[in-house]
Amino acid sequence: MGTKIYSFSLMILFSLNIFGQVYDHNHSLCGTSTLGEKQEAWLSSFQQRPTYQKMQYGGSRAEKTIPLAIHIVGDDSGKGYYDLEDLFHTMCVLNDNYVQADMYFYIKGDIDYIDNSEYYDHDYSSGRDMMYTHNIDGAINVYFCNQAVEGNCGYFDWTGDAVAITNSCQLREATTLTHELGHFLSLPHTFSGWEGRSIDENPVNENRQERQDGANCSWAGDGFCDTPPDYHSDRWNCPYTFGYLDPVGDSIETDGSLFMSYSNDGCQSKFSEEQIQAMHANVEENRYYLLNSDAPEFVEFEEPDLVYPVANSYDVPENYVVFGWDPIEGAEMYHIQVTTQFGSFAALMIDEVVSNNYMVNTTDFLYDKSYKYRVRAIAGMNTCTE
């Protein structure tokens, strides 16, 4: 008897990640220590503009559709890639997080796979070299690596002008990419100035400590007056309970719901209105090349009808399996997963993106064994498909 194949028309459940490695990154930090001299000068100037000038990017702002160039880094032998399931779910989470900011991100072009152990676990120097070598014009370049600088979940590098993410820090509903793209679009930490400091050891000079009454909010801390003072530069869980006092003795009320704080991921849910105004202005004035790309239209997809092998088919040659499905109009790629009959779709033999409505596999399958597979249509503008 040959190989037996089961076909399934199933939703790809993101909760399947629970079968994989569980990583608690609540104590890992952001490696972005500066936005760069040019970006910081622009932000400071923007924040000093009259309110009416800043508000032109406010309530009437048009949605901006922004391309991401995705780079997935493995080691020299091509092992350890960021899981495609996590990537596509991350895009859904990212766009949910930015919906109130009227920004929508999409995958531009093909996913770039890089096999380089020096980049797979890198320091700032090799990370910058990675960005210089592989950045694609006209998009925000995002690199998924095994370790993006030791101890960090991710960072924006102003010299390399790209974002790097530690794979294990962007699983399920994680906000790491949301946070780092905020840096790329000009946002500092809400605790800006306190990086590597604490109120008990090496505190910020008192005249640079943001006051609760807002008296110095436009130039102390992050420079935004609708984000309250934040003196805490380590990961923390909400609600805020530190009881810090500002220089005049007022209790500060830090907002852990802000994506640019260091509250744990489950606490975070928003950007402030002034942060949103700054991001829109930054795209229009500094990052206008992101708007030059012709974004594809958003298309809703049905789940594909699987054609071959049909369900419960026998005598499929184990060394030459052609998977085929009906093409879906508007699909730019298809995501196919294959596992054993009794395996979960978290333990995969095949996990690939292909551009055609078929895939040929000549390895991996065992004689007289049963397998199951599933396929979904994907487009750069829509990764949230069944």
N, C-alpha and C positions, 0 to 999 in steps of 0.2 A: 504494500500500500504506500502511496505517496504522502505528501504533505497535505493537511486539511486546513482550510481557511474559513474562518467565520467573518462575515462583514457586519458592521454595526453602523447605524445611522444615529449617532448619539451626540448630545451636547458635550463639549469638552469642559469638564468641571474643574474650576480652578482650585477647589478645595482638595483636589488630589495631591496638592503639595504637602499635605500632612504626612504622606508616606515617605517623603524625602527627608533630608537633613533639616533639622530645626535649629535655627541660629538666632540667638538673642543678641541683637546689636544695639540694645538700649544704652550700652555704655561705650559704644564706639562713637567717634567724633567726626566732624566735618573737617577736612584738611584745607579749607579755604581760609587763609589768614589775611589776604588782601585781594581787592578787586582790581588792583593795578592803578598806577598813578593817573592815567588818562580817564579811566572809568570813575574813579573816586572824585576827580576834579569835576567831571560832568555831573555826577550826582549831587555834589555840594552846590553847584551852580543852580541845578534844577530846583533843589529844595529851598533856595533863597528867592525864587521867583514869586511874584504876587500870586495870591490864591487863584485869581481869575485866569491867569496864564496856565497854571497847573491843571485847572479844572477842564481845560479844553480836551484833556485826555480822559475826562471823568465820565459822567453818566451817559453821554451820547456816543461814546467811543464805539467804533466799528470792530467786529470780531476780527482778530488777526489769525490767519492760518499759517503755521510755522513749520518748516521742514526739519526733520532730524535725520542725520546720517548715522546709522547704527553700525558700530564695529564690535564684533564679538571676538575676544582674545582667548586663545588656547595656548598650551605649552608647545614646545618644539615639535612634539609628536601629534599635535592636533587633538589633545585631550583637555577636558575641563571646560568646555564651552558653556556659557550661560544658556540655560534651558529656553527653548523657543516658547514653550508654554508660559514661562515666567515673563518673557519679553512681551508677548502679545497681551497678557493680562496687565503688565506694567503700563502699557500704552492706554489701556482702558482706565486704570486708576489715575494716571497722570492727567488725562483729559477731564475726568470727574473733578479732580482737584483744581483745575484751572478754569472750570466752566464759569465761575463767578467773576473771573478776571477777563472773560471774553477772549480767551486764547485757546486755540485748538492745534495740537501737534500731530504730525503724521510722519510716517516712514518714507523717506525719499530714496527711490532707487533700490538696488539690491542690498541685502545685508552683507557687510564686509567681514570675512573671517580672517583672522591674523594668527598664525602659529609662531609664537615667539615667547620663550620662557622668560626672557628679560622683561618683557612687557606684561606677561601673565601675573607675575608678582614684582611690582616695580616701585622704585623710589621716585622722587620728583624729577630727577635728572633724566632717567630712562622714560618716565611718563611723558616728559616734554618732547623727547626724541620721537616717541611713538606718535604724538600729535603732529609734529613737524612733518613726519614721513607720510602719515596716512589721512590727514584731514582732507575733506572734500569741500570744495567751494560751494557757497550758496545755501548752507545748512548749518544747524548747530550739531557739532560732532560729539557723539556720546560713545564712550568706550566702556564695555563691560569686561572686567578683569577678575581674576581670582582674588587679588589683593591690590587695591589702589592705594598705595603707600600704607605701610604697616600702622595699625591702630586706627585707621580712618575708614569710614563707610564710603566716602567719596570726596571729590573736590572739584572746583573750577580753577583751572590754571590760566591766568590772564595772558601769560607769554605764549603758551601753546594754543590759547583761545578755544578750549574745549573742556568737556566734562568727563571725568572718569568715575566709575561706580564699582564698588566691590560687590560681586555677584550675590553673596549671601545676605547683603544688606538691602536687596531689592526683591524681596519675595512677598507674596500675598499683598497686603494693603500697605506696604512700606512707603514712606514719603521721602526717601533719600533722593531720588531723581527730581521730585518736585522741588525740594530744597536747593539742590545744586543748579537747576535751571533758573531759579530765582536769583542766585548769584550771577549767573551768566547775563541775566537781564538787568543787572545793576543793583540788586538788593543786598545790603549787608545783613549780618546777624542782628536780631533785635537787641542783643547784648554787645553790640559793636564797641570796641575799646576794652572789653573785659576778657578777650581771648587770652587764655593762659594765666589769668589773674583770679583772685577771689577777694571778697570784702574783708577777709581776715588776714590774708597774706598778699602783699603788694597790690593794694587797691588802686583804682584809677584816681587821679587827682580830683579833689572835691569839685573844682569848678568844671570838670568834664563829666561828672556824674549827673545823669538826667534826673530832674526833680519831678515828683509826683504831680505837682500843680501845673506842670507844663511850661514853666517860666523860661527854660532853656532848651525846649524840645526840638527846635529847628537846627541846632548845631551840636547838641550833646547826644550821646548814644547813637542810635541809627539815623538821627536827623528827621525822623517822621513823627509828627505830633499826634497821630492817631494810633501809635503803638506805645503802650505805657512803658515806664522804666523797666529794665531787665538787667540785673547784675549777676546772673548765674550762667557761667560758661561751661557747665558740665551737664550731662544728660540728667533729666529729672522727670518725675511723674506728677501729673496734675491730680488734684488741684494744687495751686501754689500755696506753700505753707512755710516759706523760709523766714518771713518776718523781718526782712531787711528794711532799714530806714534810710531815707535820702539825706543829703547834707543838712537840711533844716529840720530833721527829725520826723518827717512824715513817713508813714508806712507806705511802701510801694506795693502796687497791685499788678504784678506781671501777668500777661495774658498767654497762657499755654496753648491756646487754640491757633496761634500764628505759626505758619509753616517755617518761618525763618528763625524761630526760637530753637532751643535745645530740649524742649519737652519731648517726651516719648511719642512715637508715631501715633499711638491711639488717641492722644490728646489733640492732635493737630487737625484743622479743618478749613483754614482760610488764610487769605492775604487781607491786609487792611486796604481801605480805599486809596490812601496815599501811595502805598506800595504798588497798587495796580496802576495808578496814574504814571508812576515812575517807569514801570516796565513798558507801558505803551509808548511813552515818550522816548525811551531808550531805543526801542525798535525803530521808531520813525526817524530818529535823529542820528543814532550811532550804528544801528544794525539794519538799516533799510534794505540791505541786500537780501535779507530773509523774506522780504515782501516781493522780490523780483521774480520769484519762482512761480510758475503757473501750477497752482495746487489742483490735483484731480478732484472730481466731484465725489461727494460721499454717496455710497451705494449700499443699500440693504441687501443682504444675501440670504437665500434659503440654504439649508444644508444640502450638500451634493448627493445625488443618487449614485450609489456605488454599482458599477457594472461588472467588473471582473477583478478578482475571483468572486463568484456569487456565494451567498451564504451556504454553508454546509457542503461546499464542493470538495470532492476527493480527487486524488491523482494529479494534484498540482505539482509540477516538477520542482523539487526543493532547491535546485541550483539555477532556476530561471523563472522568476515570478514577475508577471506583468500586472501591476495594479492599475486599474482604469476606472474613471468615473465621468459622468456627464459634465461637460463644461458649464460654468456659471457665467452669465453675461456680466461684464464689469470686473471680474476677478483678475487681479494682477499676479496672484500666486496661490498655491494650495499647500496646506500643511497636512502632512500625512504622518500618522503614528501607527506602529505595529508592536504588538506584544504577544506573549504566549496565551493559550486559551484561558488559563486560570490566573494569569497575571493581571495586575492593575495597570492602567495606562500611566502610572507614575514610574514603572520599571519598563523601559522601552528598548526594543531592539532597533527600531528605526524611528527617527524623529527628524524629519527633513522638510524643507520648503522647496517646492519645484514650481517651475513656470508653466508647465504643460498639464493637461488633465490625465496624465499617466505617469508611472514611474516603473522602471525595470530594475529588479534586484537580482543579482547573480551570486550572492553570498549569504551567510548568516543562518539560513534555515536548515533544520535537521529533518532527516528522513523519518516518516511515520509519526510526525508530531502535528499538533493543531495550533493554529494561530488566529488572532483576530486583529482587525485594523479599522481605522476610521480616518476621515478626511474632512477638512473644512476649507471654504474659500476665504481668501484674505485679500485686502487691498491696503495700500499705505494709509488711506483715510479711514479704514474700518478694520480693526483687528478684533472687535468684540462680536465674533460670529459663532454659530453653532456648527 
